Amino acid sequence: MNAAERYYSMDLLKAAGISFILLWHLQLVNIPLAWTSLHGSIFSDILNIFYFQVVFQAVPIFFLVSFYFLLQKIDTDTAYFKKRLFRISSLYLFWTGAQFFVFLVVCMIIPPVQDMSYKWIIWGGPKLPYVGDSIFYFLSDLMALTCLAFLFSLIPGEEMKKAISVIIITISLAYFEYVALQGIKEDFRSLVNFILYIPTIHLFLRYRDLFLKARYWILAAFIISSVHDILLTNSGILHFEAHAYGRISIYFGALSFFCIVFPQEMRGLQAVRYLSYNSLGIFALHKYWFLFFTLLTSLTAKILKISLVLSFSDVSIDFIWLVNCFCTVAFTLITIQVMKKTPFKYFIYG
């Protein structure tokens, strides 16, 4: 596999990750989200399983891709760590500032949805009405994990690194299972959910062929652990909102996806390259346009007293909502194209 094919596989992973994020945030089809049990129609249960077991792999996939590039270079080029950390810090400060700005503007129209907290700084800004928590916790976590990856690279001896990698992964997976069984909530932004991806990529870089040969066994582990999650949820033990990323199934799902996509020898598709290249811009901007069009379409529907909803069983399709989603994606992409022609282009490329 040559470099172009390898980097195409990274493009495919990033494109899949940003697509999952859009699917989760926009939710084109309205179903009751089964945070605590799966007892809806067959369609809504399947869609819930897809959301909670597949779509939630998006953030771990981005961490795997980031650490794949970081750990390859950090051993031989320590200056890369400084450049990478500066880059992430700049993105974090800019987009957290943007989150605060939008929050202040929106608060002039709608009362704030939460009290002020010092945690807003590390969470990437305050929660916004309609669209929820700031997504820039990812950049905050990525800064911290990049520093931890650098410290990990300083561990002397490959055998020591391998031993510590196995220990970190094992303890993390055991912890995921413990908090799930005990009903202990683990914040989805916590570093505990993601730290194991550093040693995972370290081992992948050292034993790539072994990982690739085992990729379908890893996929089987994902399927088995997903069934485990569903059984725990229907038993009232596991709550998906309390354990979004800190689950064994999410770890094996993201890792199996990474290992299956990685060796694929295929010519780059333009759509995949576009989504990959613009993934940071889409990630950062889509919620702002989503908030704008949600407010606009809600107000318009209220004034005109119109409702265009098609329902069957516990599933419904709101055509006004679909217009909102279409406008969100369209204006996000238009904004990216405009920003490319300005100095702000620095903040939309990952």
C-alpha positions as CSV (number, residue, x, y, z in Angstrom):
1,M,0.0,0.0,0.0
2,N,1.5,3.3,-1.0
3,A,1.3,6.7,0.8
4,A,-1.5,8.0,-1.4
5,E,-3.7,5.0,-0.7
6,R,-2.9,5.2,3.0
7,Y,-3.8,8.8,3.2
8,Y,-6.9,8.2,1.2
9,S,-8.0,5.7,3.9
10,M,-7.5,8.5,6.5
11,D,-9.7,10.8,4.2
12,L,-12.3,8.1,4.3
13,L,-12.2,7.8,8.0
14,K,-12.5,11.5,8.5
15,A,-15.3,11.7,5.9
16,A,-17.2,9.0,7.7
17,G,-16.6,10.7,11.1
18,I,-18.0,14.0,10.0
19,S,-20.9,12.3,8.3
20,F,-21.8,10.5,11.5
21,I,-21.6,13.8,13.4
22,L,-24.0,15.5,11.0
23,L,-26.4,12.5,11.2
24,W,-26.5,12.7,14.9
25,H,-26.9,16.4,15.3
26,L,-29.5,16.9,12.5
27,Q,-31.5,13.7,12.9
28,L,-33.5,13.8,9.7
29,V,-36.0,11.3,11.0
30,N,-37.8,12.0,14.3
31,I,-37.9,9.0,16.6
32,P,-38.0,8.7,20.4
33,L,-34.4,8.4,21.4
34,A,-34.0,5.2,23.5
35,W,-31.5,6.4,26.1
36,T,-32.7,3.8,28.6
37,S,-34.5,1.0,26.6
38,L,-35.3,-0.3,23.2
39,H,-39.1,-0.8,23.1
40,G,-40.2,1.1,20.1
41,S,-41.0,0.0,16.6
42,I,-38.5,-2.1,14.6
43,F,-37.5,0.9,12.6
44,S,-36.9,3.2,15.5
45,D,-35.0,0.5,17.4
46,I,-32.7,-0.2,14.5
47,L,-32.1,3.6,14.1
48,N,-31.4,3.9,17.8
49,I,-28.9,1.1,17.7
50,F,-27.3,2.7,14.6
51,Y,-27.0,6.0,16.5
52,F,-25.7,4.7,19.8
53,Q,-23.5,1.9,18.5
54,V,-22.2,3.3,15.2
55,V,-22.6,7.0,15.0
56,F,-21.1,7.5,18.4
57,Q,-17.8,6.1,17.0
58,A,-17.3,9.5,15.2
59,V,-15.3,11.2,18.0
60,P,-13.0,8.2,18.7
61,I,-12.4,7.8,15.0
62,F,-11.1,11.4,14.8
63,F,-8.9,10.8,17.8
64,L,-7.5,7.6,16.2
65,V,-6.7,9.5,12.9
66,S,-5.1,12.4,14.9
67,F,-2.9,10.1,17.0
68,Y,-2.0,8.0,13.9
69,F,-0.3,11.1,12.3
70,L,1.0,12.4,15.7
71,L,2.7,9.3,16.9
72,Q,4.4,8.6,13.6
73,K,6.2,11.9,13.7
74,I,6.7,12.7,17.3
75,D,9.4,10.1,17.9
76,T,11.7,11.5,15.2
77,D,10.5,15.2,15.1
78,T,9.9,16.7,18.5
79,A,9.3,20.1,16.9
80,Y,6.2,18.6,15.3
81,F,4.7,18.3,18.8
82,K,5.1,22.0,19.4
83,K,3.7,22.9,16.0
84,R,0.8,20.5,16.5
85,L,0.0,21.8,20.0
86,F,0.1,25.4,18.9
87,R,-2.2,24.6,16.0
88,I,-4.8,22.9,18.2
89,S,-4.5,25.7,20.8
90,S,-5.2,28.3,18.2
91,L,-8.2,26.5,16.9
92,Y,-9.5,26.0,20.4
93,L,-9.2,29.7,21.4
94,F,-10.8,30.9,18.2
95,W,-13.7,28.6,18.2
96,T,-14.3,28.8,22.0
97,G,-14.4,32.6,21.5
98,A,-16.9,32.2,18.7
99,Q,-19.1,30.0,20.9
100,F,-19.1,32.7,23.6
101,F,-19.9,35.4,21.1
102,V,-22.9,33.4,19.6
103,F,-24.0,32.7,23.2
104,L,-24.1,36.4,24.1
105,V,-25.9,37.3,20.9
106,V,-28.5,34.5,21.4
107,C,-29.0,35.5,25.0
108,M,-30.4,38.8,23.8
109,I,-33.2,36.8,22.2
110,I,-33.6,33.7,24.3
111,P,-32.8,33.2,28.0
112,P,-29.6,31.2,28.6
113,V,-30.2,27.4,29.0
114,Q,-27.7,27.0,31.9
115,D,-26.0,28.9,34.7
116,M,-22.5,30.3,34.2
117,S,-19.7,27.9,35.0
118,Y,-15.9,27.9,35.0
119,K,-16.2,24.6,33.2
120,W,-17.3,26.5,30.1
121,I,-13.6,27.3,29.5
122,I,-12.5,23.6,29.3
123,W,-15.8,22.6,27.6
124,G,-15.2,24.9,24.7
125,G,-17.9,27.4,25.6
126,P,-21.4,27.4,26.9
127,K,-24.4,25.4,25.8
128,L,-26.7,27.0,23.2
129,P,-30.5,26.7,23.0
130,Y,-31.8,24.1,20.6
131,V,-28.4,22.8,19.6
132,G,-27.0,21.8,23.0
133,D,-23.5,21.6,24.4
134,S,-20.4,23.1,22.7
135,I,-18.7,20.6,20.4
136,F,-15.3,22.3,21.0
137,Y,-14.6,20.1,24.1
138,F,-13.1,18.0,21.4
139,L,-10.3,20.5,20.8
140,S,-9.8,20.9,24.6
141,D,-9.5,17.2,24.9
142,L,-7.2,17.0,21.9
143,M,-4.9,19.5,23.4
144,A,-4.6,17.5,26.6
145,L,-4.3,14.2,24.9
146,T,-1.6,15.6,22.5
147,C,0.4,16.5,25.6
148,L,-0.1,13.1,27.1
149,A,0.9,11.5,23.8
150,F,4.2,13.5,23.9
151,L,4.8,12.3,27.5
152,F,4.0,8.7,26.4
153,S,6.6,9.1,23.6
154,L,9.2,9.8,26.3
155,I,8.8,6.5,28.0
156,P,12.2,4.7,27.6
157,G,12.3,1.4,25.7
158,E,9.8,-0.3,23.4
159,E,9.0,-3.1,25.8
160,M,8.1,-0.6,28.6
161,K,5.9,1.3,26.1
162,K,4.2,-1.9,25.1
163,A,3.6,-3.0,28.7
164,I,2.2,0.4,29.7
165,S,0.0,0.4,26.6
166,V,-1.6,-2.9,27.5
167,I,-2.1,-1.8,31.1
168,I,-3.8,1.5,30.0
169,I,-6.1,-0.2,27.5
170,T,-7.0,-3.0,30.0
171,I,-7.7,-0.6,32.9
172,S,-9.7,1.7,30.7
173,L,-11.9,-1.1,29.3
174,A,-12.4,-2.5,32.8
175,Y,-13.3,0.9,34.1
176,F,-15.9,1.4,31.3
177,E,-17.6,-1.9,32.3
178,Y,-17.5,-1.1,36.0
179,V,-19.1,2.4,35.7
180,A,-21.7,0.9,33.3
181,L,-22.7,-1.9,35.7
182,Q,-22.7,0.5,38.7
183,G,-24.7,3.1,36.9
184,I,-22.0,5.8,37.5
185,K,-22.3,8.7,35.0
186,E,-19.1,9.5,33.1
187,D,-19.2,12.9,31.3
188,F,-18.9,12.4,27.6
189,R,-16.2,15.1,27.5
190,S,-14.0,13.3,30.0
191,L,-10.4,12.4,29.0
192,V,-11.0,9.0,30.6
193,N,-13.1,8.1,27.6
194,F,-10.3,8.7,25.1
195,I,-6.9,8.2,26.7
196,L,-6.8,4.6,25.6
197,Y,-6.6,5.6,22.0
198,I,-3.0,6.8,22.4
199,P,-1.6,3.4,23.4
200,T,-3.9,1.7,20.9
201,I,-2.4,3.7,18.0
202,H,1.1,3.1,19.4
203,L,0.5,-0.6,19.2
204,F,-1.1,-0.4,15.8
205,L,2.0,1.4,14.4
206,R,4.3,-1.3,15.9
207,Y,2.1,-4.3,15.0
208,R,0.1,-3.1,12.1
209,D,-0.1,-6.4,10.2
210,L,-1.3,-8.2,13.3
211,F,-4.1,-5.6,13.8
212,L,-5.1,-5.8,10.2
213,K,-5.3,-9.6,10.3
214,A,-7.4,-9.5,13.4
215,R,-9.7,-6.7,12.1
216,Y,-12.7,-9.0,11.7
217,W,-12.1,-10.5,15.2
218,I,-12.2,-6.9,16.5
219,L,-15.4,-6.4,14.6
220,A,-16.8,-9.5,16.2
221,A,-15.8,-8.0,19.6
222,F,-17.7,-4.9,18.7
223,I,-20.9,-6.8,17.8
224,I,-20.8,-8.9,21.0
225,S,-20.2,-5.9,23.2
226,S,-23.0,-4.0,21.4
227,V,-25.4,-6.8,22.2
228,H,-24.1,-6.5,25.7
229,D,-24.9,-2.8,25.7
230,I,-28.4,-3.4,24.4
231,L,-29.1,-6.0,27.0
232,L,-27.9,-3.8,29.8
233,T,-29.9,-0.9,28.5
234,N,-33.1,-2.9,28.3
235,S,-32.4,-4.1,31.9
236,G,-32.3,-0.5,33.0
237,I,-28.6,-0.7,34.0
238,L,-26.9,1.2,31.2
239,H,-28.0,4.7,30.2
240,F,-26.5,5.8,26.8
241,E,-26.5,9.5,27.7
242,A,-24.4,8.7,30.8
243,H,-22.0,6.5,28.9
244,A,-21.8,7.9,25.4
245,Y,-18.1,7.2,24.6
246,G,-16.9,5.3,27.6
247,R,-18.1,1.9,26.4
248,I,-16.2,-1.2,25.4
249,S,-18.4,-1.4,22.2
250,I,-17.4,2.1,21.1
251,Y,-13.7,1.3,21.5
252,F,-13.9,-2.0,19.5
253,G,-16.3,-0.3,17.0
254,A,-14.0,2.6,16.3
255,L,-10.9,0.3,16.2
256,S,-12.5,-2.2,13.8
257,F,-13.7,0.6,11.5
258,F,-10.2,2.0,11.5
259,C,-8.6,-1.4,10.8
260,I,-11.1,-2.3,8.1
261,V,-10.8,1.0,6.2
262,F,-7.0,1.4,6.6
263,P,-5.8,-1.2,4.1
264,Q,-8.4,-0.5,1.4
265,E,-6.7,0.1,-2.0
266,M,-9.1,2.4,-3.8
267,R,-8.9,5.5,-5.9
268,G,-10.0,8.7,-4.0
269,L,-13.5,9.8,-4.5
270,Q,-14.0,13.6,-4.8
271,A,-16.8,13.7,-2.2
272,V,-14.7,11.8,0.3
273,R,-11.7,14.1,-0.2
274,Y,-14.0,17.1,0.1
275,L,-15.6,16.0,3.3
276,S,-12.2,15.1,4.8
277,Y,-10.5,18.3,3.8
278,N,-13.4,20.4,5.1
279,S,-14.2,18.3,8.1
280,L,-13.0,20.9,10.7
281,G,-15.0,23.6,9.0
282,I,-18.2,21.5,8.8
283,F,-17.6,20.4,12.4
284,A,-17.2,23.9,13.7
285,L,-19.9,25.8,11.7
286,H,-22.8,23.5,11.2
287,K,-24.3,24.0,14.7
288,Y,-24.4,27.8,14.3
289,W,-26.3,27.5,11.1
290,F,-28.5,24.8,12.6
291,L,-29.4,27.1,15.4
292,F,-30.2,30.0,13.0
293,F,-32.4,27.9,10.8
294,T,-34.1,26.2,13.7
295,L,-35.1,29.6,15.1
296,L,-36.1,30.8,11.6
297,T,-38.2,27.8,10.6
298,S,-39.8,27.5,14.1
299,L,-40.8,31.2,14.0
300,T,-42.1,30.9,10.4
301,A,-44.1,27.8,11.1
302,K,-45.6,29.4,14.2
303,I,-46.6,32.6,12.3
304,L,-48.0,30.8,9.3
305,K,-49.5,28.1,11.4
306,I,-48.2,25.3,9.1
307,S,-47.2,21.8,9.9
308,L,-45.9,19.3,7.4
309,V,-45.4,16.1,9.3
310,L,-45.7,12.5,8.0
311,S,-46.1,10.0,10.9
312,F,-46.2,6.3,11.1
313,S,-46.0,4.3,14.3
314,D,-43.4,6.1,16.6
315,V,-41.6,7.6,13.6
316,S,-42.2,11.0,12.0
317,I,-40.8,13.0,9.2
318,D,-41.1,16.8,9.5
319,F,-40.6,18.4,6.1
320,I,-40.0,21.8,7.6
321,W,-37.2,20.2,9.7
322,L,-35.8,18.6,6.5
323,V,-35.7,22.1,4.9
324,N,-33.9,23.3,8.1
325,C,-31.3,20.5,7.8
326,F,-30.8,21.1,4.0
327,C,-30.2,24.8,4.6
328,T,-27.9,24.1,7.5
329,V,-25.6,21.9,5.3
330,A,-25.8,24.2,2.3
331,F,-25.0,27.4,4.2
332,T,-22.2,25.6,6.2
333,L,-20.5,24.6,2.9
334,I,-21.1,28.1,1.5
335,T,-19.5,29.7,4.6
336,I,-16.5,27.4,4.2
337,Q,-16.0,28.5,0.6
338,V,-16.2,32.2,1.7
339,M,-13.8,31.7,4.6
340,K,-11.3,30.0,2.2
341,K,-10.9,33.4,0.6
342,T,-10.1,35.2,3.9
343,P,-7.4,34.9,6.6
344,F,-10.0,32.9,8.6
345,K,-9.2,29.9,6.3
346,Y,-6.6,28.9,8.9
347,F,-9.5,28.0,11.3
348,I,-11.4,25.7,9.0
349,Y,-8.8,23.2,8.0
350,G,-7.8,20.3,10.3
